[in-house]
Amino acid sequence: MIKGFKDFLMRGNVIDLAVAVVIGAAFTAIVTAFTTSVIKPLINALGGTETQGLGFEVVPGKESTFVDLSTLFNAIISFVITAAVVYFLFVLPMNKLKERRKRGEEAGPAEPTDVELLKEIRDLLAAQKSRG
């Protein structure tokens, strides 16, 4: 049972998809907090003390037209940090594992035998016959 589960996990892009969804969602909160609390104030400091931060007003004197560039930089930094963590902690190790399998150092997922495939076909045909 455990071997079958391992084979399922190692097949196709299951690992890539799981990593992207779970780790990306969980880690995004941490990165967003870091960039909002630490990076954005540092970027806004570049805008000077007379402004709302790093950016400009489309209509001078009207705060609702302020284009906040620090928010854009914040999003870019968040993306780069998240992508780096996902790549170095998950994608790179999985690629190394796949490479080791190609060289024959580690066994890959087991392929079903001819007998197992024939049994599966027999069971499917029996199920179709009982329905119809």
Secondary structure, DSSP 8 states (H G I E B T S, - for coil): -HHHHHHHHHSTTHHHHHIIIIIHHHHHHHHHHHIIIIIHHHHHHTT-SSSSSSEEESSTT-GGGEEEHHHHHHHHHHHHHHHHHHIIIIIHHHHHHHHHHHHTSS-------HHHHHHHHHHHHHHHHHH-
